[in-house]
């Protein structure tokens, strides 16, 4: 009498109204020697159940994704902004760094603003903010550099899936303002492409190891082009 529907890492349960109605109909067929009217209102269904199939939509649980970088000033900031826009409520994006800067790179904020992103909440922060029982539980932790300062990710729990997407550091960009803007646009396109692939994965049909494999493939620069 209960139907189960897998949704991401959760399972939604609801009453199987159609099955319940069919069961009552079957039971009433032989009631009182073929005279169900003698059973009174025992098989009457409440109006809420007699109504058409339920149209209630269950809330889809969002995946929490943490993007890591050394200073949390450019790559991870761009990734956070992009996932918030592309994920459209199916994902909650966060970013942090092992040695966070005082603030994001101004050029990055300017480009994100020009590209239509809400930047009001974006700021550089330590990954220590995501430790402890009060921090949001992460489903995915993705590093955007090979290894932030050679450090290992802190203890953020034991259930998230990790990935590494090596990307060029904007701090190393040189040249004129126009050339730097071009490089930032290329970096933005790289991150956007990876996030588009990530958000389109069939999470409900993949196990943990399969998702990990897909994350590694997304980070493989020989597979994913800008």
C-alpha positions in Angstrom: 0.0 0.0 0.0 3.1 2.2 0.0 5.0 3.3 -3.1 8.7 4.2 -2.9 10.5 6.6 -5.3 14.2 7.0 -5.2 15.3 10.6 -5.5 19.0 11.3 -5.4 20.3 10.0 -2.0 16.8 9.9 -0.5 13.7 7.8 -0.9 10.2 9.3 -0.9 7.3 7.2 0.3 3.6 7.9 -0.3 0.3 6.0 -0.1 -0.5 4.0 -3.2 -4.0 5.3 -3.6 -4.7 3.3 -6.8 -3.7 0.1 -5.1 -5.7 0.9 -2.0 -8.8 1.6 -4.1 -8.3 -1.7 -6.0 -8.0 -3.7 -2.8 -11.2 -2.3 -1.3 -13.0 -3.0 -4.5 -11.8 -6.6 -4.4 -12.7 -7.1 -0.8 -16.2 -5.6 -1.3 -17.0 -7.9 -4.2 -17.7 -10.9 -1.9 -18.9 -8.9 1.1 -22.1 -10.3 2.7 -22.7 -13.0 0.1 -22.4 -10.6 -2.9 -24.4 -7.8 -1.3 -21.8 -5.1 -0.4 -24.6 -2.7 0.5 -25.1 -4.8 3.7 -21.6 -3.7 4.8 -22.8 -0.2 5.3 -20.1 2.4 4.9 -17.3 0.1 5.7 -15.9 0.4 2.2 -16.7 4.0 1.6 -13.6 6.0 0.8 -13.1 9.5 2.2 -13.5 12.2 -0.4 -9.8 12.9 -0.3 -9.1 9.4 -1.5 -11.9 9.1 -4.0 -10.5 12.1 -5.8 -8.2 11.7 -8.8 -4.6 10.6 -8.4 -2.7 12.8 -6.0 -1.0 15.7 -7.6 1.2 16.6 -4.6 4.8 17.0 -5.7 7.5 16.0 -3.2 10.4 18.3 -2.6 13.5 17.1 -4.3 16.4 17.0 -1.9 19.3 19.1 -3.1 22.9 17.9 -3.2 25.5 20.0 -1.3 28.6 20.6 -3.3 31.8 22.2 -1.8 34.4 23.6 -4.2 37.9 23.9 -2.8 40.9 25.9 -3.8 43.9 27.4 -2.1 42.7 31.0 -1.6 39.0 30.7 -2.5 39.3 33.9 -4.5 38.8 32.9 -8.1 38.2 29.3 -9.4 36.1 28.1 -6.5 34.2 31.4 -6.4 33.3 31.0 -10.1 32.3 27.4 -9.6 30.0 28.3 -6.7 28.3 31.1 -8.7 27.9 28.8 -11.8 26.5 25.8 -9.9 24.0 28.0 -8.1 22.7 29.3 -11.5 22.9 26.0 -13.4 21.8 23.8 -10.6 18.5 25.7 -10.2 17.7 24.5 -6.7 18.8 20.9 -7.3 22.2 21.7 -5.9 23.5 24.0 -3.1 26.9 25.4 -3.9 29.6 26.3 -1.4 33.3 27.2 -1.8 36.3 27.5 0.6 40.1 27.5 0.6 42.9 26.1 2.6 44.5 29.5 2.9 41.7 32.0 2.1 42.4 35.4 0.7 40.8 38.5 2.3 38.4 38.8 -0.6 37.7 37.4 -4.1 39.8 38.7 -7.0 38.0 41.9 -8.1 38.3 41.0 -11.8 36.4 37.7 -11.0 33.6 39.5 -9.3 33.4 42.0 -12.2 33.1 39.2 -14.8 30.5 37.3 -12.8 28.5 40.4 -12.4 28.7 41.2 -16.1 27.6 37.6 -16.9 24.5 38.0 -14.8 25.4 36.2 -11.5 24.4 37.3 -8.0 27.7 38.0 -6.3 26.3 39.6 -3.1 27.0 36.6 -1.0 30.3 35.5 -2.5 33.3 35.8 -0.2 36.6 34.1 0.5 36.5 31.7 3.5 38.4 28.9 5.2 37.3 25.3 4.7 37.3 25.1 8.6 33.9 26.7 8.4 32.6 23.4 7.0 33.9 21.3 9.8 31.9 20.3 12.9 28.3 19.2 13.5 26.7 22.5 12.7 28.2 22.7 9.2 26.0 21.5 6.2 26.7 17.9 5.3 28.5 17.7 1.9 27.6 15.2 -0.8 30.4 16.3 -3.1 33.8 17.9 -2.4 35.6 19.0 -5.6 39.1 20.5 -5.6 39.8 22.9 -8.5 43.6 22.6 -8.2 45.8 19.5 -8.0 46.2 19.8 -4.2 45.6 23.1 -2.3 49.1 23.9 -1.0 49.8 20.2 -0.8 47.3 19.9 2.1 44.7 17.3 2.6 41.0 18.1 2.9 39.9 18.5 6.5 37.5 16.0 8.1 34.2 17.1 6.6 32.5 13.7 7.2 32.8 10.3 5.7 30.0 10.2 3.1 30.9 12.7 0.4 32.3 11.9 -3.0 35.5 13.7 -4.0 36.7 14.9 -7.3 39.7 16.9 -8.7 39.2 19.3 -11.6 42.7 20.9 -12.2 42.2 24.4 -13.6 44.6 27.3 -14.3 45.1 29.8 -11.5 44.0 33.4 -12.5 46.7 34.7 -10.1 49.1 33.5 -12.8 47.4 35.3 -15.6 49.6 38.0 -17.2 49.3 40.6 -20.0 47.1 43.6 -20.6 43.6 44.0 -19.0 42.1 42.8 -22.2 44.2 39.7 -22.3 43.5 38.9 -18.7 39.7 39.3 -19.4 40.0 36.9 -22.3 41.8 34.3 -20.0 39.1 34.8 -17.4 36.4 34.2 -20.0 38.2 31.0 -21.0 38.4 29.8 -17.4 34.7 30.6 -16.9 33.9 28.5 -20.0 36.0 25.6 -18.7 34.3 25.6 -15.3 30.8 26.0 -16.9 31.3 23.0 -19.2 32.3 20.8 -16.3 29.4 21.8 -14.2 27.0 21.3 -17.0 28.2 17.8 -17.4 28.2 17.2 -13.6 24.6 18.4 -13.1 23.4 16.3 -16.0 24.6 13.0 -14.5 21.9 10.4 -13.8 22.5 10.4 -10.0 19.5 8.2 -9.3 20.9 5.3 -11.4 24.6 5.6 -10.4 26.2 4.1 -7.3 29.0 5.8 -5.4 31.9 4.4 -7.3 30.3 5.1 -10.7 29.7 8.8 -9.7 33.3 9.0 -8.5 34.5 7.7 -11.9 32.4 10.3 -13.7 33.8 13.1 -11.5 37.3 12.0 -12.4 36.4 11.9 -16.1 35.0 15.4 -15.8 38.3 16.6 -14.4 40.3 15.0 -17.1 41.3 17.8 -19.4 41.8 15.4 -22.3 38.1 14.4 -22.1 36.5 17.8 -21.4 37.2 20.7 -23.7 36.3 24.3 -22.9 
